[in-house]
Amino acid sequence: MGLSGLILLLALGSVLLTMANTLYSSYRVQHDLLIRNTLEANRVYAAKLAESTETHLDSTMQQLAYSASVLASDMDDPAHVSEEAERLRLQTKSLNSVAIVREDGMVLAVSPAALRRAGSSVKTDWGHKLLITRTPAISEPFTSAGGRLIIFISHPIINSAGRLLGYVGGTIYLNSKNLLHQILDSHYYRDSSYVYVVDRQGTVIFHPDGSHVGKSICKNAVILAVTGGAAGARQIVNQNGVEMLAGYAPIASTGWGIVAQRSTQATLAGLNDLALVTFGNSIPFLLLSLVFILWFSRWISRPLGRLADDARMGATAEGIARIERIQARYVEADRLKKALLRGMSLTSSKLDRLNHETITDALTGLRNRRGLDNALGLYELGGQSFAVITLDVDHFKSINDRYGHDVGDEVLKHIAGLMRAGSRGGDMICRSGGEEFVILLPGTTVENAFLIAERLREAVEKMPNPSGGVVTASLGVAHFPSSAELVGEVLKKSDIALYQAKRNGRNNTVRYQQEPAVPADAP
């Protein structure tokens, strides 16, 4: 594949990835925003309905309280009692039925009269409990004798002397029309959102679908939270396996919980359609971009293609002339053109650099053993006199053992720095191996080399080093041609002097003067 094709492929890939990332990022942002907004809206909605329901129940209790005060002075008038029961039921349509009960459990009046309970006695435990507690109360939902799911709201009737005369109460049919049902049902959304109410045990007491009323809901996170008195919003999976976005709020006086929820799928349905429309609208711009990229890639690749073709002719006069005639249309092409014209020079420089790396010690940056041999070879060819200083770090193994090899390496680099600082520009400093170093001093007498070696030894001993302790070195000095007639022998002479320095107790410098006997156990 040519450069034009590569540029086209790269640009096309970049455009497609950018478009995909933009569409995905936009989708995720809108997705998360819809989820958060729906959860918050449902939370606020549930809280508002809980407040409205609480207000309604409080208002109903106030109506019962007023009737109780009216009846307290006229419980013995059957006509007045029946009239009050009828008025209370019809006043606001809050109650589906009303009953007025005497303190002995006798039902004095019932509205509507069709229930025919007047003259009978209260038979439920709840009714008898009301006569004992003497306090206003709202019952838990229960099923009446007629099979209705109801709640009973009551208020005691107490006269001015503090005597309990009975109670007045009303029922609310949870699956029939009344004011509470109207409050909850009037807010039912037609977009798959809906509201339902559960009692303390998680039993549904209101649902837009009446068939659910009276059923017990599985104890999911929302039901557990709202029946525990908490308000909030969260994403859940209902008992049918549908993901829902639910907001919830408790009704403090009854312990009920109101849940407003909408399916996640319905919430995101519009977003999916919007994503498809956005993608469709992007197609024309994508095609225009591809046409421009194709033209521009050819414009970029044309001079580079000519440079590649003409470079095959090599460094001939015709090839150079043809490269010089190429019009570089942009900076990179011009730079490549110039690079081709000076290619041989750059190649030579690269070879020199590679050669330098092969003769350089990686740790200290000094010449290595190969560099040392090369330098000796040059000195031998030139017949130049020079002095040699061989340096070996005393007890270097103990430094490694005590402080670790990393510190040992730092000590070697420290000593290399001291050698550089004390050398001249023409001197050659080498690390011949391990902790041993060699300095070649061209045109230097053995006496001067000895003085230089002594200064270096004192610097090694006195200058702070990375180990934190005292580091010393032993040094041997030799000279060509006074110490050896052959260049290859002078290093051996300086080594002999070095061994003598170690035998002398280390941390000293010895100048080679004669061939001493070297014991087999010399370090």
Kinemage of the C-alpha trace (Angstrom):
@kinemage 1
@onewidth
@group {chain A} dominant
@subgroup {mainchain}
@vectorlist {calphas} color= white
{ca met a 1} P 0.000 0.000 0.000
{ca gly a 2} L 1.309 3.426 -0.952
{ca leu a 3} L 1.603 6.532 1.204
{ca ser a 4} L -1.605 7.931 -0.262
{ca gly a 5} L -3.484 4.808 0.763
{ca leu a 6} L -1.961 4.842 4.234
{ca ile a 7} L -2.894 8.491 4.754
{ca leu a 8} L -6.403 7.761 3.515
{ca leu a 9} L -6.691 4.746 5.816
{ca leu a 10} L -5.340 6.692 8.804
{ca ala a 11} L -7.596 9.675 8.181
{ca leu a 12} L -10.617 7.479 7.553
{ca gly a 13} L -9.953 5.540 10.747
{ca ser a 14} L -9.513 8.779 12.708
{ca val a 15} L -12.746 10.229 11.337
{ca leu a 16} L -14.715 7.071 12.056
{ca leu a 17} L -13.258 6.704 15.548
{ca thr a 18} L -13.906 10.366 16.298
{ca met a 19} L -17.474 10.102 15.043
{ca ala a 20} L -18.066 6.911 16.991
{ca asn a 21} L -16.582 8.420 20.132
{ca thr a 22} L -18.645 11.589 19.716
{ca leu a 23} L -21.865 9.675 19.156
{ca tyr a 24} L -21.146 7.295 22.023
{ca ser a 25} L -20.133 10.079 24.421
{ca ser a 26} L -23.210 12.091 23.480
{ca tyr a 27} L -25.380 9.008 23.916
{ca arg a 28} L -23.887 8.225 27.339
{ca val a 29} L -24.276 11.808 28.547
{ca gln a 30} L -27.898 11.932 27.398
{ca his a 31} L -28.497 8.425 28.785
{ca asp a 32} L -27.162 9.305 32.234
{ca leu a 33} L -28.961 12.663 32.197
{ca leu a 34} L -32.295 11.022 31.354
{ca ile a 35} L -31.817 8.428 34.085
{ca arg a 36} L -30.897 11.061 36.698
{ca asn a 37} L -33.692 13.431 35.674
{ca thr a 38} L -36.301 10.655 35.647
{ca leu a 39} L -35.195 9.389 39.056
{ca glu a 40} L -35.294 12.906 40.483
{ca ala a 41} L -38.670 13.663 38.883
{ca asn a 42} L -40.142 10.449 40.294
{ca arg a 43} L -38.682 11.195 43.722
{ca val a 44} L -40.183 14.689 43.769
{ca tyr a 45} L -43.435 13.342 42.356
{ca ala a 46} L -43.711 10.639 45.022
{ca ala a 47} L -42.903 13.160 47.765
{ca lys a 48} L -45.594 15.521 46.460
{ca leu a 49} L -48.205 12.763 46.367
{ca ala a 50} L -47.209 11.654 49.863
{ca glu a 51} L -47.667 15.214 51.069
{ca ser a 52} L -51.058 15.500 49.310
{ca thr a 53} L -52.207 12.172 50.763
{ca glu a 54} L -51.043 13.174 54.220
{ca thr a 55} L -52.933 16.441 53.896
{ca his a 56} L -56.055 14.637 52.716
{ca leu a 57} L -55.988 12.157 55.604
{ca asp a 58} L -55.410 14.985 58.050
{ca ser a 59} L -58.332 16.905 56.557
{ca thr a 60} L -60.553 13.822 56.817
{ca met a 61} L -59.570 13.391 60.457
{ca gln a 62} L -60.465 17.046 61.114
{ca gln a 63} L -63.912 16.449 59.603
{ca leu a 64} L -64.404 13.504 61.937
{ca ala a 65} L -63.210 15.593 64.873
{ca tyr a 66} L -65.790 18.258 64.051
{ca ser a 67} L -68.579 15.692 63.802
{ca ala a 68} L -67.462 14.185 67.136
{ca ser a 69} L -67.771 17.616 68.785
{ca val a 70} L -71.242 18.109 67.291
{ca leu a 71} L -72.408 14.654 68.352
{ca ala a 72} L -71.007 14.976 71.880
{ca ser a 73} L -74.013 17.071 72.939
{ca asp a 74} L -76.754 15.231 71.068
{ca met a 75} L -76.019 11.484 70.977
{ca asp a 76} L -79.500 10.653 72.243
{ca asp a 77} L -81.306 12.109 69.190
{ca pro a 78} L -81.459 9.295 66.567
{ca ala a 79} L -82.589 11.637 63.810
{ca his a 80} L -79.742 14.066 64.452
{ca val a 81} L -77.191 11.235 64.622
{ca ser a 82} L -78.396 9.802 61.285
{ca glu a 83} L -78.413 13.257 59.716
{ca glu a 84} L -74.836 13.886 60.876
{ca ala a 85} L -73.670 10.547 59.457
{ca glu a 86} L -75.250 11.373 56.090
{ca arg a 87} L -73.811 14.902 56.057
{ca leu a 88} L -70.318 13.679 56.897
{ca arg a 89} L -70.319 11.126 54.061
{ca leu a 90} L -71.670 13.487 51.429
{ca gln a 91} L -69.718 16.605 52.433
{ca thr a 92} L -66.455 15.945 50.579
{ca lys a 93} L -66.703 12.419 49.223
{ca ser a 94} L -63.632 11.563 51.246
{ca leu a 95} L -65.364 8.598 52.890
{ca asn a 96} L -67.230 5.782 51.184
{ca ser a 97} L -69.256 5.069 54.308
{ca val a 98} L -69.758 6.558 57.791
{ca ala a 99} L -70.718 4.880 61.048
{ca ile a 100} L -71.500 6.363 64.479
{ca val a 101} L -71.015 3.887 67.354
{ca arg a 102} L -72.100 4.210 71.002
{ca glu a 103} L -69.718 3.428 73.875
{ca asp a 104} L -71.271 0.008 74.376
{ca gly a 105} L -70.533 -0.965 70.757
{ca met a 106} L -74.051 -0.312 69.433
{ca val a 107} L -74.089 1.152 65.901
{ca leu a 108} L -76.421 4.192 66.073
{ca ala a 109} L -76.287 5.303 62.451
{ca val a 110} L -74.759 4.233 59.136
{ca ser a 111} L -74.461 6.086 55.839
{ca pro a 112} L -75.348 4.969 53.268
{ca ala a 113} L -78.370 3.362 54.868
{ca ala a 114} L -78.202 0.499 52.394
{ca leu a 115} L -75.482 -1.069 54.533
{ca arg a 116} L -78.200 -1.738 57.217
{ca arg a 117} L -75.798 -1.827 60.145
{ca ala a 118} L -77.722 0.571 62.390
{ca gly a 119} L -78.892 -1.150 65.568
{ca ser a 120} L -76.248 -3.886 65.379
{ca ser a 121} L -73.169 -4.220 67.548
{ca val a 122} L -69.547 -3.822 66.514
{ca lys a 123} L -68.062 -7.262 65.988
{ca thr a 124} L -64.475 -6.477 64.967
{ca asp a 125} L -61.489 -6.346 67.288
{ca trp a 126} L -60.574 -3.044 65.667
{ca gly a 127} L -63.951 -1.525 66.653
{ca his a 128} L -63.641 -2.649 70.277
{ca lys a 129} L -60.080 -1.348 70.419
{ca leu a 130} L -61.272 2.128 69.441
{ca leu a 131} L -63.586 2.201 72.473
{ca ile a 132} L -60.620 1.437 74.711
{ca thr a 133} L -57.888 3.688 73.270
{ca arg a 134} L -60.076 6.879 73.165
{ca thr a 135} L -57.720 8.292 70.476
{ca pro a 136} L -58.136 9.127 66.778
{ca ala a 137} L -56.858 6.272 64.600
{ca ile a 138} L -56.352 5.053 61.046
{ca ser a 139} L -56.561 1.314 60.670
{ca glu a 140} L -54.315 -0.961 58.702
{ca pro a 141} L -55.903 -2.036 55.378
{ca phe a 142} L -58.229 -5.002 55.866
{ca thr a 143} L -60.906 -6.876 53.946
{ca ser a 144} L -64.464 -6.107 54.993
{ca ala a 145} L -67.295 -8.605 55.298
{ca gly a 146} L -68.376 -7.519 51.822
{ca gly a 147} L -64.994 -8.464 50.365
{ca arg a 148} L -63.724 -4.892 49.950
{ca leu a 149} L -60.201 -3.795 50.849
{ca ile a 150} L -60.744 -0.818 53.149
{ca ile a 151} L -59.209 1.362 55.824
{ca phe a 152} L -61.199 2.799 58.724
{ca ile a 153} L -60.598 6.312 60.087
{ca ser a 154} L -62.167 7.120 63.454
{ca his a 155} L -62.391 9.817 66.122
{ca pro a 156} L -63.688 9.345 69.699
{ca ile a 157} L -66.838 11.213 70.843
{ca ile a 158} L -66.145 12.689 74.296
{ca asn a 159} L -68.520 15.063 76.070
{ca ser a 160} L -67.597 18.124 78.083
{ca ala a 161} L -67.326 16.049 81.240
{ca gly a 162} L -64.631 13.869 79.630
{ca arg a 163} L -66.894 10.846 79.276
{ca leu a 164} L -66.462 8.610 76.209
{ca leu a 165} L -69.802 8.442 74.372
{ca gly a 166} L -68.563 6.383 71.397
{ca tyr a 167} L -66.815 7.184 68.158
{ca val a 168} L -67.533 8.393 64.679
{ca gly a 169} L -65.667 6.750 61.810
{ca gly a 170} L -65.591 6.344 58.088
{ca thr a 171} L -64.280 3.849 55.593
{ca ile a 172} L -62.209 4.457 52.479
{ca tyr a 173} L -62.564 1.760 49.820
{ca leu a 174} L -59.054 1.327 48.436
{ca asn a 175} L -60.219 -0.131 45.131
{ca ser a 176} L -63.232 2.143 44.622
{ca lys a 177} L -63.764 5.760 43.696
{ca asn a 178} L -63.271 8.328 46.449
{ca leu a 179} L -61.293 11.493 47.018
{ca leu a 180} L -58.088 9.631 47.990
{ca his a 181} L -58.369 7.477 44.877
{ca gln a 182} L -58.908 10.627 42.825
{ca ile a 183} L -55.796 12.310 44.298
{ca leu a 184} L -53.611 9.355 43.380
{ca asp a 185} L -55.255 8.385 40.114
{ca ser a 186} L -55.420 11.910 38.647
{ca his a 187} L -51.631 11.938 38.387
{ca tyr a 188} L -51.406 8.712 36.408
{ca tyr a 189} L -49.171 9.221 33.381
{ca arg a 190} L -49.992 7.786 29.989
{ca asp a 191} L -46.317 7.270 29.045
{ca ser a 192} L -45.818 4.032 31.016
{ca ser a 193} L -45.265 5.934 34.278
{ca tyr a 194} L -47.544 5.049 37.166
{ca val a 195} L -47.955 5.360 40.913
{ca tyr a 196} L -48.786 2.695 43.444
{ca val a 197} L -49.119 2.667 47.233
{ca val a 198} L -48.161 -0.076 49.691
{ca asp a 199} L -48.913 -0.489 53.374
{ca arg a 200} L -46.418 -1.313 56.107
{ca gln a 201} L -46.343 -5.009 55.086
{ca gly a 202} L -45.742 -4.253 51.390
{ca thr a 203} L -49.314 -5.007 50.322
{ca val a 204} L -50.579 -2.903 47.417
{ca ile a 205} L -53.442 -0.641 48.561
{ca phe a 206} L -53.576 1.492 45.414
{ca his a 207} L -52.608 0.732 41.826
{ca pro a 208} L -53.825 2.096 38.460
{ca asp a 209} L -54.562 -1.521 37.593
{ca gly a 210} L -57.130 -2.483 40.210
{ca ser a 211} L -56.261 -6.165 39.879
{ca his a 212} L -53.017 -5.522 41.743
{ca val a 213} L -54.738 -4.059 44.823
{ca gly a 214} L -54.431 -6.414 47.779
{ca lys a 215} L -51.430 -8.275 46.376
{ca ser a 216} L -48.144 -8.475 48.259
{ca ile a 217} L -45.086 -7.156 46.418
{ca cys a 218} L -41.720 -8.839 46.759
{ca lys a 219} L -39.442 -7.022 49.154
{ca asn a 220} L -37.233 -5.211 46.671
{ca ala a 221} L -34.920 -2.365 47.706
{ca val a 222} L -37.539 0.335 47.125
{ca ile a 223} L -40.276 -1.404 49.157
{ca leu a 224} L -37.872 -2.106 52.022
{ca ala a 225} L -36.722 1.511 52.029
{ca val a 226} L -40.121 3.215 51.821
{ca thr a 227} L -41.804 0.930 54.378
{ca gly a 228} L -38.861 1.696 56.638
{ca gly a 229} L -39.669 5.403 56.433
{ca ala a 230} L -37.007 6.430 53.901
{ca ala a 231} L -37.477 8.625 50.830
{ca gly a 232} L -35.335 8.663 47.701
{ca ala a 233} L -34.912 7.243 44.209
{ca arg a 234} L -33.104 4.294 42.683
{ca gln a 235} L -32.969 2.000 39.680
{ca ile a 236} L -34.406 -1.446 40.376
{ca val a 237} L -35.670 -4.590 38.684
{ca asn a 238} L -39.281 -5.339 39.595
{ca gln a 239} L -40.754 -8.755 40.265
{ca asn a 240} L -41.464 -9.186 36.545
{ca gly a 241} L -37.795 -8.684 35.662
{ca val a 242} L -38.340 -5.185 34.197
{ca glu a 243} L -35.825 -2.423 34.945
{ca met a 244} L -37.607 0.500 36.565
{ca leu a 245} L -36.669 4.025 37.631
{ca ala a 246} L -38.470 4.506 40.938
{ca gly a 247} L -38.918 7.456 43.261
{ca tyr a 248} L -40.486 6.815 46.668
{ca ala a 249} L -41.688 8.649 49.768
{ca pro a 250} L -43.408 7.502 53.008
{ca ile a 251} L -46.678 8.737 54.518
{ca ala a 252} L -45.724 9.250 58.146
{ca ser a 253} L -49.201 9.031 59.739
{ca thr a 254} L -50.039 5.644 58.215
{ca gly a 255} L -46.691 4.040 57.468
{ca trp a 256} L -47.678 3.663 53.828
{ca gly a 257} L -45.242 4.182 50.994
{ca ile a 258} L -45.877 5.894 47.665
{ca val a 259} L -43.815 4.743 44.674
{ca ala a 260} L -43.732 6.594 41.336
{ca gln a 261} L -41.901 4.701 38.633
{ca arg a 262} L -41.297 4.340 34.931
{ca ser a 263} L -39.557 1.624 32.972
{ca thr a 264} L -35.976 2.294 31.903
{ca gln a 265} L -36.770 1.091 28.401
{ca ala a 266} L -39.588 3.618 27.983
{ca thr a 267} L -37.407 6.395 29.379
{ca leu a 268} L -34.631 5.712 26.883
{ca ala a 269} L -36.817 4.943 23.866
{ca gly a 270} L -36.633 8.512 22.573
{ca leu a 271} L -32.880 8.616 23.090
{ca asn a 272} L -32.338 5.548 20.883
{ca asp a 273} L -34.382 7.134 18.102
{ca leu a 274} L -32.424 10.370 18.487
{ca ala a 275} L -29.119 8.482 18.203
{ca leu a 276} L -30.224 6.902 14.923
{ca val a 277} L -31.322 10.263 13.513
{ca thr a 278} L -28.019 11.844 14.542
{ca phe a 279} L -26.059 9.054 12.870
{ca gly a 280} L -28.107 9.394 9.681
{ca asn a 281} L -27.507 13.137 9.560
{ca ser a 282} L -23.756 12.549 9.925
{ca ile a 283} L -23.475 10.356 6.816
{ca pro a 284} L -23.375 13.226 4.223
{ca phe a 285} L -20.657 15.031 6.143
{ca leu a 286} L -18.704 11.779 6.399
{ca leu a 287} L -18.828 11.283 2.629
{ca leu a 288} L -17.690 14.870 1.979
{ca ser a 289} L -14.840 14.340 4.446
{ca leu a 290} L -13.741 11.202 2.622
{ca val a 291} L -13.597 13.022 -0.747
{ca phe a 292} L -11.470 15.785 0.756
{ca ile a 293} L -9.196 13.285 2.527
{ca leu a 294} L -8.642 11.373 -0.738
{ca trp a 295} L -7.615 14.519 -2.617
{ca phe a 296} L -5.442 15.801 0.192
{ca ser a 297} L -3.664 12.451 0.700
{ca arg a 298} L -2.651 12.450 -2.973
{ca trp a 299} L -1.441 16.042 -2.695
{ca ile a 300} L 0.741 15.065 0.283
{ca ser a 301} L 2.090 11.846 -1.186
{ca arg a 302} L 3.011 13.099 -4.684
{ca pro a 303} L 6.371 14.806 -3.810
{ca leu a 304} L 7.279 11.977 -1.426
{ca gly a 305} L 6.611 9.433 -4.157
{ca arg a 306} L 8.921 11.297 -6.545
{ca leu a 307} L 11.631 11.474 -3.872
{ca ala a 308} L 11.350 7.725 -3.337
{ca asp a 309} L 11.611 7.026 -7.102
{ca asp a 310} L 14.566 9.339 -7.684
{ca ala a 311} L 16.415 8.113 -4.572
{ca arg a 312} L 16.770 4.711 -6.277
{ca met a 313} L 19.320 6.232 -8.643
{ca gly a 314} L 21.709 6.665 -5.728
{ca ala a 315} L 24.248 9.423 -5.293
{ca thr a 316} L 24.756 9.970 -9.028
{ca ala a 317} L 24.847 13.414 -10.650
{ca glu a 318} L 21.579 12.751 -12.463
{ca gly a 319} L 19.887 11.451 -9.323
{ca ile a 320} L 20.998 14.459 -7.278
{ca ala a 321} L 19.855 16.826 -10.046
{ca arg a 322} L 16.423 15.201 -10.246
{ca ile a 323} L 15.981 15.356 -6.440
{ca glu a 324} L 16.944 19.030 -6.460
{ca arg a 325} L 14.271 19.747 -9.111
{ca ile a 326} L 11.481 18.247 -6.990
{ca gln a 327} L 9.151 20.932 -5.583
{ca ala a 328} L 8.639 20.303 -1.894
{ca arg a 329} L 5.145 21.550 -1.077
{ca tyr a 330} L 5.468 21.421 2.670
{ca val a 331} L 8.134 21.481 5.345
{ca glu a 332} L 8.413 17.724 5.841
{ca ala a 333} L 8.957 17.054 2.139
{ca asp a 334} L 11.607 19.782 2.017
{ca arg a 335} L 13.353 18.312 5.021
{ca leu a 336} L 13.273 14.851 3.478
{ca lys a 337} L 14.715 16.236 0.275
{ca lys a 338} L 17.612 17.835 2.137
{ca ala a 339} L 18.062 14.662 4.173
{ca leu a 340} L 18.508 12.600 1.026
{ca leu a 341} L 21.117 15.047 -0.299
{ca arg a 342} L 23.227 14.750 2.798
{ca gly a 343} L 22.590 11.053 3.326
{ca met a 344} L 26.190 9.932 3.021
{ca ser a 345} L 27.264 12.425 5.654
{ca leu a 346} L 24.580 11.278 8.057
{ca thr a 347} L 25.455 7.637 7.428
{ca ser a 348} L 29.085 8.311 8.248
{ca ser a 349} L 28.095 10.130 11.419
{ca lys a 350} L 25.925 7.232 12.449
{ca leu a 351} L 28.788 4.777 11.925
{ca asp a 352} L 31.045 6.962 14.041
{ca arg a 353} L 28.453 7.024 16.785
{ca leu a 354} L 28.068 3.262 16.680
{ca asn a 355} L 31.826 2.873 16.865
{ca his a 356} L 31.917 5.178 19.890
{ca glu a 357} L 29.304 3.053 21.643
{ca thr a 358} L 31.370 -0.104 21.131
{ca ile a 359} L 34.416 1.417 22.846
{ca thr a 360} L 32.563 3.110 25.743
{ca asp a 361} L 31.810 1.660 29.166
{ca ala a 362} L 28.036 1.923 29.773
{ca leu a 363} L 28.306 2.482 33.547
{ca thr a 364} L 30.986 5.174 33.795
{ca gly a 365} L 31.009 6.647 30.287
{ca leu a 366} L 34.796 5.998 30.118
{ca arg a 367} L 36.535 4.011 27.377
{ca asn a 368} L 36.196 0.271 27.808
{ca arg a 369} L 38.822 -2.405 27.207
{ca arg a 370} L 38.324 -2.238 23.455
{ca gly a 371} L 38.777 1.529 23.547
{ca leu a 372} L 41.934 1.067 25.575
{ca asp a 373} L 43.343 -1.381 23.027
{ca asn a 374} L 42.493 1.011 20.183
{ca ala a 375} L 44.295 3.868 21.931
{ca leu a 376} L 47.391 1.729 22.582
{ca gly a 377} L 47.383 0.757 18.924
{ca leu a 378} L 47.378 4.426 17.882
{ca tyr a 379} L 50.196 5.228 20.304
{ca glu a 380} L 52.214 2.331 18.938
{ca leu a 381} L 51.727 3.467 15.347
{ca gly a 382} L 52.772 6.991 16.253
{ca gly a 383} L 55.729 5.876 18.353
{ca gln a 384} L 54.564 8.211 21.091
{ca ser a 385} L 55.849 7.980 24.672
{ca phe a 386} L 53.249 7.848 27.429
{ca ala a 387} L 52.760 6.968 31.078
{ca val a 388} L 50.243 4.472 32.442
{ca ile a 389} L 48.398 4.648 35.765
{ca thr a 390} L 46.525 1.525 36.815
{ca leu a 391} L 44.019 2.032 39.661
{ca asp a 392} L 42.184 -0.673 41.613
{ca val a 393} L 39.576 0.082 44.304
{ca asp a 394} L 40.599 -1.487 47.624
{ca his a 395} L 38.246 -4.074 49.128
{ca phe a 396} L 35.558 -3.311 46.535
{ca lys a 397} L 33.844 -6.661 47.156
{ca ser a 398} L 33.169 -5.627 50.752
{ca ile a 399} L 31.520 -2.424 49.488
{ca asn a 400} L 29.175 -4.472 47.343
{ca asp a 401} L 28.517 -6.948 50.148
{ca arg a 402} L 27.865 -4.233 52.718
{ca tyr a 403} L 26.003 -1.589 50.736
{ca gly a 404} L 24.727 -3.482 47.719
{ca his a 405} L 25.718 -3.474 44.068
{ca asp a 406} L 23.790 -0.283 43.321
{ca val a 407} L 25.944 1.647 45.792
{ca gly a 408} L 29.019 -0.116 44.407
{ca asp a 409} L 28.142 1.130 40.928
{ca glu a 410} L 27.732 4.652 42.278
{ca val a 411} L 31.171 4.434 43.897
{ca leu a 412} L 32.700 3.439 40.548
{ca lys a 413} L 30.997 6.370 38.807
{ca his a 414} L 32.220 8.664 41.601
{ca ile a 415} L 35.826 7.538 41.098
{ca ala a 416} L 35.444 7.939 37.329
{ca gly a 417} L 34.376 11.525 37.937
{ca leu a 418} L 37.460 12.164 40.105
{ca met a 419} L 39.671 10.778 37.330
{ca arg a 420} L 38.062 13.079 34.769
{ca ala a 421} L 38.454 16.076 37.057
{ca gly a 422} L 42.205 15.389 37.504
{ca ser a 423} L 43.063 14.638 33.863
{ca arg a 424} L 44.080 16.746 30.879
{ca gly a 425} L 42.250 17.039 27.596
{ca gly a 426} L 44.546 14.615 25.763
{ca asp a 427} L 44.599 11.942 28.479
{ca met a 428} L 42.762 8.674 27.920
{ca ile a 429} L 40.748 7.297 30.886
{ca cys a 430} L 39.498 3.713 30.691
{ca arg a 431} L 37.663 1.212 32.817
{ca ser a 432} L 39.536 -1.960 32.032
{ca gly a 433} L 37.194 -4.214 34.009
{ca gly a 434} L 35.395 -4.566 37.337
{ca glu a 435} L 36.825 -2.045 39.790
{ca glu a 436} L 40.056 -1.497 37.795
{ca phe a 437} L 40.796 1.666 35.794
{ca val a 438} L 43.656 2.721 33.487
{ca ile a 439} L 44.802 6.238 32.615
{ca leu a 440} L 47.033 6.836 29.570
{ca leu a 441} L 49.047 10.048 29.812
{ca pro a 442} L 50.707 10.860 26.438
{ca gly a 443} L 53.973 12.815 26.609
{ca thr a 444} L 54.141 12.486 30.412
{ca thr a 445} L 57.197 11.370 32.368
{ca val a 446} L 56.966 8.672 34.966
{ca glu a 447} L 57.734 11.213 37.722
{ca asn a 448} L 54.834 13.463 36.737
{ca ala a 449} L 52.587 10.445 36.334
{ca phe a 450} L 53.459 9.404 39.877
{ca leu a 451} L 52.455 12.857 41.194
{ca ile a 452} L 49.179 12.699 39.281
{ca ala a 453} L 48.512 9.222 40.680
{ca glu a 454} L 49.147 10.428 44.221
{ca arg a 455} L 46.752 13.346 43.843
{ca leu a 456} L 44.132 10.952 42.532
{ca arg a 457} L 44.694 8.510 45.407
{ca glu a 458} L 44.298 11.298 47.989
{ca ala a 459} L 41.131 12.531 46.275
{ca val a 460} L 39.624 9.037 46.349
{ca glu a 461} L 40.390 8.713 50.048
{ca lys a 462} L 39.281 12.170 51.177
{ca met a 463} L 36.358 13.085 48.925
{ca pro a 464} L 32.888 12.013 50.169
{ca asn a 465} L 31.569 9.076 48.201
{ca pro a 466} L 28.143 7.417 47.751
{ca ser a 467} L 28.867 4.646 50.271
{ca gly a 468} L 29.210 7.151 53.102
{ca gly a 469} L 32.368 5.408 54.310
{ca val a 470} L 36.029 5.698 53.452
{ca val a 471} L 37.052 4.299 50.076
{ca thr a 472} L 40.711 3.903 49.110
{ca ala a 473} L 42.553 2.797 45.989
{ca ser a 474} L 45.910 1.271 45.114
{ca leu a 475} L 47.755 2.571 42.050
{ca gly a 476} L 50.600 1.365 39.863
{ca val a 477} L 52.584 3.636 37.483
{ca ala a 478} L 54.629 2.574 34.431
{ca his a 479} L 56.091 4.326 31.405
{ca phe a 480} L 56.696 3.613 27.755
{ca pro a 481} L 59.381 3.183 26.670
{ca ser a 482} L 61.357 3.473 29.942
{ca ser a 483} L 59.428 0.675 31.759
{ca ala a 484} L 58.812 -1.543 28.725
{ca glu a 485} L 60.113 -1.638 25.196
{ca leu a 486} L 56.787 -2.840 23.768
{ca val a 487} L 53.473 -1.022 24.056
{ca gly a 488} L 51.713 -4.273 24.871
{ca glu a 489} L 54.055 -4.833 27.850
{ca val a 490} L 53.579 -1.476 29.582
{ca leu a 491} L 50.132 -2.436 30.998
{ca lys a 492} L 51.673 -5.551 32.529
{ca lys a 493} L 54.361 -3.387 34.153
{ca ser a 494} L 51.783 -1.048 35.669
{ca asp a 495} L 49.872 -4.109 36.944
{ca ile a 496} L 53.035 -5.384 38.606
{ca ala a 497} L 53.417 -2.005 40.329
{ca leu a 498} L 49.754 -2.151 41.347
{ca tyr a 499} L 50.225 -5.583 42.956
{ca gln a 500} L 53.225 -4.197 44.813
{ca ala a 501} L 51.037 -1.350 46.126
{ca lys a 502} L 48.524 -3.883 47.414
{ca arg a 503} L 51.273 -5.890 49.098
{ca asn a 504} L 52.465 -2.681 50.719
{ca gly a 505} L 49.116 -2.444 52.553
{ca arg a 506} L 46.939 -0.822 49.853
{ca asn a 507} L 46.016 2.863 49.625
{ca asn a 508} L 49.378 3.763 48.145
{ca thr a 509} L 51.044 4.353 44.797
{ca val a 510} L 53.992 2.337 43.460
{ca arg a 511} L 56.109 3.274 40.435
{ca tyr a 512} L 57.440 0.387 38.399
{ca gln a 513} L 61.211 0.243 38.602
{ca gln a 514} L 62.127 -3.363 38.412
{ca glu a 515} L 60.553 -6.758 38.051
{ca pro a 516} L 59.518 -7.907 41.553
{ca ala a 517} L 58.559 -11.480 42.314
{ca val a 518} L 54.815 -11.881 42.474
{ca pro a 519} L 53.576 -14.449 45.050
{ca ala a 520} L 50.890 -16.851 43.980
{ca asp a 521} L 48.515 -15.647 46.712
{ca ala a 522} L 48.695 -11.954 45.733
{ca pro a 523} L 45.205 -10.446 45.635
